[in-house]
Amino acid sequence: MAEPLLFQPITIRGVELKNRIVASPMWQYRGVGGHSTDWHLMHLGRLSDGGAGLVFQEGTAVERRGCGTVGDLGLWSDEFIPGLRRIVNLVRANGAVPGLQLMHAGRKGRQRLPADGRGPLQQSPEITDWDGWEIVGASAIGLDDHHPIPRALTTAEVQNHVQAWVEAARRATQIGYEVLELHAAHGYLLHQFLSAATNRRRDRYGGSFANRARLLTEILEGVRTVWPDDKPVFVRLSCVDTDGWSIEDSVRLVNRLKPLGVDLIDCTSGGIYGPLLPSHVKPTYGYQAPYAQAVRYRAQIRTCAVGLVVHAEQAEAILTAGSADLVALARELLYNPNWPIDAAQKLDADPTFAKTAPRLRYWLAKRAADVEGFVPSTFSSPR
């Protein structure tokens, strides 16, 4: 019986992933002044120990203004390096490839935590650098009537902004991350520049499609000067959006990005107008996989499918259908950090737990061998 594609290794540039399972970047809102804490060490450590091939750290801001909430992580200073290096070392020791997603919130900055209801954050004495945490955007267009209008970055600021991404990538190299992803989706700053709905600029960064893509392409050019040639760069794109952005636009953009050293597109959707989906649309299992498939075939580039990937058979079907090269899970991994171990059992990819972390292998294999007809708790109950 052929090994399921989900558990076949894949090499991208010089980095080999032991399987096709990606732990998607998930905001934890537990940073302190941009610094990681033991919470992040626990969160990413358990995801890597659970068997994912690639484990991404949450979106990490390239400058102070890029933070979405008070709990975001940052990489705009060398001061953040020691804490993040602990995370990278733990993820690698657990057998996973450590990845980093870089981002800038733009007009979605200075928000309340989701647990507090989201929405604009109110100034308080606890936030000592309120003025430095300025809300900026491609143009002076607010998220909605309830949010502040961002200040449009000047042309000189945009040009200087490129260096912030490059410096963050340089630090990521020092720390030891092996995969780098640029977040250009979900209504954050790079997405705001791409979208004609939020980019009304009249300089070289606005107007035409090429101009709106210029910030992203200049960042990629700069990042590739400091990021090793043998390490891949991913870009997360909202492949379709309610602002009018279509798959055709995404394919057109990706054809500009490929020659700049982009290896894979992480395919998501929505975000310019706030929610990722219109209120009348209910997501279904793997609802964004068709976007990954369209970009994969039409732009001839590797893709990652993300969005309600929940079941092992479903993930395998996405890969075998040729919709994507990788599948990313987020909330399902919060529910079950050991999902990869469980999926390997359900797909009969690791019946003896040989691919499981050594710390777990002995006990899980022994239990399965000792109990006749043993059925794990994540399977249907034995009759």
C-alpha distance (Angstrom), angle and dihedral (degrees) to the residues before:
residue distance angle dihedral
M1 . . .
A2 3.80 . .
E3 3.76 116.5 .
P4 3.82 112.3 -105.0
L5 3.78 112.1 -98.8
L6 3.80 89.2 -125.8
F7 3.80 89.1 69.5
Q8 3.78 99.7 39.9
P9 3.84 114.2 107.7
I10 3.78 120.1 -112.9
T11 3.80 128.5 -161.7
I12 3.80 120.8 -149.8
R13 3.80 111.6 -173.6
G14 3.80 102.5 -43.5
V15 3.81 97.3 -25.9
E16 3.80 120.7 96.5
L17 3.80 120.6 -158.8
K18 3.80 114.0 -157.1
N19 3.81 90.6 -141.4
R20 3.82 140.2 1.0
I21 3.81 95.9 -103.4
V22 3.80 116.8 115.0
A23 3.79 125.7 -167.9
S24 3.77 99.1 -141.3
P25 3.84 120.5 -135.3
M26 3.80 107.0 -87.6
W27 3.78 122.6 -172.8
Q28 3.80 111.4 -127.7
Y29 3.84 98.0 -178.0
R30 3.78 89.3 -144.6
G31 3.79 100.7 113.3
V32 3.80 119.7 121.6
G33 3.79 115.0 -145.0
G34 3.80 88.5 -23.2
H35 3.82 92.3 -52.9
S36 3.78 124.3 124.2
T37 3.79 119.1 -119.9
D38 3.80 137.8 -159.9
W39 3.80 87.0 -84.8
H40 3.81 90.6 68.2
L41 3.79 90.2 46.4
M42 3.81 89.7 54.1
H43 3.81 95.1 42.7
L44 3.80 97.7 49.2
G45 3.78 92.8 35.0
R46 3.78 93.4 58.8
L47 3.82 92.5 45.6
S48 3.79 90.7 53.9
D49 3.81 92.4 44.0
G50 3.81 88.1 50.6
G51 3.79 90.8 66.6
A52 3.81 109.4 -100.2
G53 3.79 112.6 151.5
L54 3.81 95.4 -142.9
V55 3.81 122.7 27.7
F56 3.79 117.8 -167.1
Q57 3.77 124.0 -155.9
E58 3.78 112.5 -133.3
G59 3.80 121.2 -88.5
T60 3.80 105.3 -64.6
A61 3.80 121.4 -157.5
V62 3.80 120.2 -118.0
E63 3.81 91.7 -154.0
R64 3.80 137.9 13.5
R65 3.80 92.6 -101.5
G66 3.78 88.7 55.7
C67 3.81 95.4 69.8
G68 3.77 115.5 111.0
T69 3.83 96.1 -163.1
V70 3.79 140.3 7.5
G71 3.80 88.3 -98.3
D72 3.82 98.4 56.8
L73 3.79 123.7 120.4
G74 3.80 122.2 -122.1
L75 3.77 140.7 -159.3
W76 3.79 101.8 -174.8
S77 3.81 92.7 111.4
D78 3.79 138.0 44.1
E79 3.81 86.3 -123.4
F80 3.79 89.2 80.9
I81 3.79 95.0 56.1
P82 3.85 101.4 85.9
G83 3.80 95.1 52.4
L84 3.78 93.8 46.0
R85 3.79 91.8 46.7
R86 3.82 88.9 60.7
I87 3.81 88.9 56.8
V88 3.79 94.1 47.5
N89 3.79 92.4 49.0
L90 3.81 91.9 50.4
V91 3.82 94.4 47.4
R92 3.80 91.2 50.0
A93 3.83 92.4 45.5
N94 3.81 87.9 54.8
G95 3.80 90.7 57.4
A96 3.80 100.7 -102.7
V97 3.79 131.8 115.2
P98 3.83 111.4 -112.0
G99 3.80 115.0 -130.3
L100 3.80 132.6 -175.6
Q101 3.78 129.4 -152.8
L102 3.80 114.9 -154.7
M103 3.79 119.8 -157.7
H104 3.79 148.5 159.5
A105 3.79 119.3 -148.8
G106 3.81 95.9 -150.7
R107 3.81 110.1 178.4
K108 3.82 88.7 0.9
G109 3.80 90.0 67.6
R110 3.78 127.1 115.8
Q111 3.82 96.4 34.3
R112 3.78 132.7 157.6
L113 3.78 116.8 -107.9
P114 3.81 115.9 -92.1
A115 3.82 89.0 -115.7
D116 3.82 87.3 58.4
G117 3.79 93.7 51.2
R118 3.82 100.3 -93.6
G119 3.80 116.7 -113.7
P120 3.82 127.5 116.3
L121 3.77 116.7 -29.7
Q122 3.80 118.8 -121.8
Q123 3.79 120.7 -131.5
S124 3.79 114.7 -100.6
P125 3.84 136.4 172.5
E126 3.82 89.8 -110.3
I127 3.81 90.6 68.6
T128 3.78 100.6 71.0
D129 3.81 96.5 177.2
W130 3.80 98.6 48.2
D131 3.79 94.2 137.5
G132 3.78 91.4 48.7
W133 3.78 88.9 53.2
E134 3.77 91.2 71.1
I135 3.79 121.6 170.5
V136 3.79 109.0 -124.0
G137 3.78 134.7 169.9
A138 3.76 146.5 169.4
S139 3.81 88.8 -88.9
A140 3.80 136.6 0.7
I141 3.80 93.8 -90.2
G142 3.79 118.5 128.2
L143 3.77 126.5 -138.1
D144 3.81 90.6 -118.8
D145 3.81 140.4 -37.6
H146 3.80 91.5 -71.3
H147 3.80 98.4 53.6
P148 3.81 129.2 74.6
I149 3.78 118.2 -99.8
P150 3.81 108.6 -110.0
R151 3.77 122.4 -126.8
A152 3.78 110.2 -111.8
L153 3.78 111.9 -119.1
T154 3.79 114.3 -116.9
T155 3.79 119.8 -120.7
A156 3.79 90.4 -105.4
E157 3.80 91.2 49.8
V158 3.80 91.5 51.4
Q159 3.79 90.6 51.8
N160 3.81 90.4 48.9
H161 3.78 89.9 45.6
V162 3.79 90.3 65.8
Q163 3.79 88.5 65.6
A164 3.80 91.4 56.2
W165 3.81 89.7 62.4
V166 3.79 91.7 44.7
E167 3.80 92.5 51.2
A168 3.80 91.3 48.3
A169 3.82 89.4 51.3
R170 3.80 89.9 49.4
R171 3.81 90.1 53.9
A172 3.80 90.1 46.8
T173 3.79 88.2 56.7
Q174 3.80 91.1 52.0
I175 3.79 91.7 49.0
G176 3.79 92.9 52.2
Y177 3.80 107.0 -113.4
E178 3.80 110.9 159.5
V179 3.82 101.5 -160.5
L180 3.78 125.6 41.4
E181 3.81 124.5 -161.9
L182 3.81 126.3 -169.7
H183 3.80 113.2 -149.7
A184 3.80 107.7 -135.7
A185 3.81 96.7 154.2
H186 3.82 143.7 71.5
G187 3.79 95.1 54.2
Y188 3.80 96.8 -65.6
L189 3.80 122.6 140.6
L190 3.82 100.5 -77.6
H191 3.80 89.1 46.6
Q192 3.80 89.5 49.4
F193 3.79 89.4 57.6
L194 3.81 92.2 48.0
S195 3.79 95.7 50.4
A196 3.80 120.4 81.6
A197 3.82 87.0 -151.0
T198 3.81 93.0 65.3
N199 3.79 101.3 24.4
R200 3.82 111.9 73.6
R201 3.78 95.0 150.3
R202 3.80 122.8 143.5
D203 3.79 97.8 -157.5
R204 3.81 129.4 82.7
Y205 3.82 90.1 -71.8
G206 3.80 96.6 59.5
G207 3.78 143.5 48.4
S208 3.80 110.8 37.9
F209 3.79 124.1 55.6
A210 3.81 90.4 -109.5
N211 3.80 91.7 51.3
R212 3.80 93.4 48.6
A213 3.81 89.1 51.2
R214 3.80 92.8 46.7
L215 3.81 97.5 91.9
L216 3.80 91.9 53.0
T217 3.80 93.5 45.4
E218 3.81 92.8 47.7
I219 3.80 90.3 49.6
L220 3.80 90.5 50.8
E221 3.78 91.7 49.2
G222 3.80 89.9 51.1
V223 3.79 95.5 43.5
R224 3.79 91.8 52.2
T225 3.83 89.8 58.1
V226 3.82 90.6 63.1
W227 3.81 103.0 26.0
P228 3.84 113.0 83.4
D229 3.80 117.4 -102.0
D230 3.80 91.3 -129.0
K231 3.81 93.2 57.3
P232 3.82 122.5 79.5
V233 3.79 129.2 -120.9
F234 3.80 119.9 -149.3
V235 3.80 127.4 -168.0
R236 3.79 122.7 -153.5
L237 3.80 110.5 -144.3
S238 3.77 133.9 -178.5
C239 3.78 92.4 -130.2
V240 3.81 92.7 -165.8
D241 3.78 130.1 15.9
T242 3.77 140.5 176.5
D243 3.82 89.8 -113.7
G244 3.80 89.0 77.1
W245 3.80 98.5 -91.1
S246 3.80 108.9 142.5
I247 3.79 140.7 -170.4
E248 3.80 86.8 -99.6
D249 3.82 89.3 58.9
S250 3.79 90.8 48.8
V251 3.80 93.1 50.5
R252 3.79 89.9 47.9
L253 3.80 90.6 50.9
V254 3.80 94.8 45.6
N255 3.80 90.3 53.2
R256 3.81 86.2 59.9
L257 3.80 93.1 47.0
K258 3.80 100.3 48.2
P259 3.83 96.2 70.7
L260 3.82 88.8 52.0
G261 3.79 93.2 63.8
V262 3.81 104.7 -88.4
D263 3.79 111.5 150.9
L264 3.81 104.4 -178.2
I265 3.80 140.7 13.4
D266 3.80 117.1 -137.7
C267 3.81 99.4 -147.4
T268 3.79 119.2 -144.0
S269 3.81 134.2 135.9
G270 3.80 146.4 -132.5
G271 3.77 133.6 11.3
I272 3.80 110.1 127.8
Y273 3.80 92.9 99.7
G274 3.78 95.7 37.8
P275 3.83 113.5 -99.3
L276 3.78 114.6 67.0
L277 3.82 91.3 -129.6
P278 3.81 132.4 33.0
S279 3.81 112.0 -99.2
H280 3.81 92.4 -110.5
V281 3.83 93.7 54.3
K282 3.79 118.6 86.1
P283 3.80 116.3 -162.6
T284 3.77 119.9 -125.8
Y285 3.80 130.9 -160.7
G286 3.80 109.7 -58.0
Y287 3.81 91.7 -5.6
Q288 3.81 92.9 161.3
A289 3.80 97.0 48.8
P290 3.84 91.6 94.7
Y291 3.82 88.7 61.6
A292 3.81 90.6 53.5
Q293 3.79 89.9 48.6
A294 3.81 93.8 49.5
V295 3.80 93.5 49.2
R296 3.81 92.1 43.6
Y297 3.77 95.0 55.3
R298 3.77 101.8 31.9
A299 3.81 97.0 44.0
Q300 3.81 95.5 31.2
I301 3.79 95.0 -131.3
R302 3.77 135.4 123.2
T303 3.80 115.5 -94.5
C304 3.78 140.3 -167.5
A305 3.81 121.2 -142.2
V306 3.79 117.4 -143.2
G307 3.79 135.1 170.1
L308 3.81 127.1 83.8
V309 3.78 94.2 -8.1
V310 3.80 96.8 161.1
H311 3.80 114.3 144.7
A312 3.80 130.3 58.2
E313 3.80 94.0 -129.8
Q314 3.79 90.3 49.3
A315 3.82 92.7 52.1
E316 3.80 91.1 48.0
A317 3.82 91.0 49.2
I318 3.83 91.2 53.7
L319 3.80 90.1 55.2
T320 3.79 98.1 41.8
A321 3.80 90.8 48.9
G322 3.80 88.2 57.8
S323 3.80 92.6 -118.5
A324 3.80 93.6 130.2
D325 3.80 145.0 -7.3
L326 3.81 94.9 -133.2
V327 3.80 135.1 24.4
A328 3.80 121.7 -145.7
L329 3.78 125.4 -153.4
A330 3.78 126.5 -166.8
R331 3.81 121.1 158.4
E332 3.79 92.1 24.6
L333 3.81 87.6 61.1
L334 3.79 89.5 52.1
Y335 3.79 87.0 54.7
N336 3.80 93.0 44.7
P337 3.83 117.1 10.4
N338 3.81 87.7 -176.6
W339 3.80 92.6 58.9
P340 3.84 92.6 123.5
I341 3.81 91.3 55.9
D342 3.79 90.0 47.6
A343 3.82 92.8 46.2
A344 3.80 91.2 51.7
Q345 3.81 89.2 56.4
K346 3.79 94.1 46.8
L347 3.80 92.4 49.1
D348 3.84 91.7 43.0
A349 3.79 88.9 -121.8
D350 3.81 95.5 131.1
P351 3.82 111.1 18.8
T352 3.82 93.3 161.3
F353 3.83 95.0 42.2
A354 3.80 89.9 -118.0
K355 3.82 90.9 144.3
T356 3.77 93.6 48.9
A357 3.80 120.9 103.6
P358 3.84 109.9 -82.4
R359 3.78 91.6 -119.6
L360 3.81 90.0 62.0
R361 3.81 101.0 29.1
Y362 3.79 99.8 81.2
W363 3.79 96.3 49.0
L364 3.80 97.6 42.8
A365 3.79 93.9 45.5
K366 3.81 91.3 46.4
R367 3.80 92.5 51.1
A368 3.81 92.0 49.6
A369 3.82 91.1 49.0
D370 3.80 96.8 43.5
V371 3.80 98.6 52.5
E372 3.79 116.7 61.0
G373 3.78 111.5 -131.0
F374 3.80 91.5 3.7
V375 3.84 114.3 -174.2
P376 3.84 120.0 -166.2
S377 3.80 118.9 -129.9
T378 3.81 92.1 -108.5
F379 3.81 91.5 61.3
S380 3.79 126.4 74.1
S381 3.79 111.1 -74.0
P382 3.80 114.5 -95.3
R383 3.79 115.0 -107.3
